[in-house]
Amino acid sequence: QLRARLLKALLAKNPVLDLKKEYIAEYGLTARQFNSLASEVHGVISSAVELQKRNIQETKARIVSTKKQIKALEKKLKKKPSAEENSENKPTPKQLRFKIHQKKRRLSHLNSKLKKLETKVGLCLGGKRLFLAQYRLPENGYKSHQEWLEKWRASRSNRIFYLGSKDERFGNQNCQLIGNKLHIRAIPKLAPKYGSNYVIPGIS
């Protein structure tokens, strides 16, 4: 939950230091736990930004290509076919006009896509496809919205990142593998429920 909140806050350009003070005071995180969270979210944003750049380049290339195709089709339409060309089953003016219309529709779609890509970074924790599945539950194999919601929450919470350091015990003060047991330091707010050191046995 905090990862999603922090992602939204960082995308809104809120200062990291202010967010750190807020998350420590309001949610009971330690400074190290916040740094782990911030490091992971920065990585998610950085990856999305790089993907956005690639998508912008690809969309621009498609726009240029589509414009060239429209220009070539319009040139064909203006050119009067010879008797020899007519016998070769060349596209009729009606067919050419339809192709031009379809290409212009595609160009309009590409321009809208480019504008959207250049406006904001597209990010959806849990996956865009799974998020959209809630609007067509039966088609996506869900019996109810609650069933979808449980899978959605699990998808959004399917990972965790702990920032380590070589000067810390076992290289990480928040997560340590000792023997076959994984020791996780709970945030102070959750310590009454899980204990300050939450142990997961049987890790191989």
Disulfide bonds with the S-S distance in Angstrom:
none
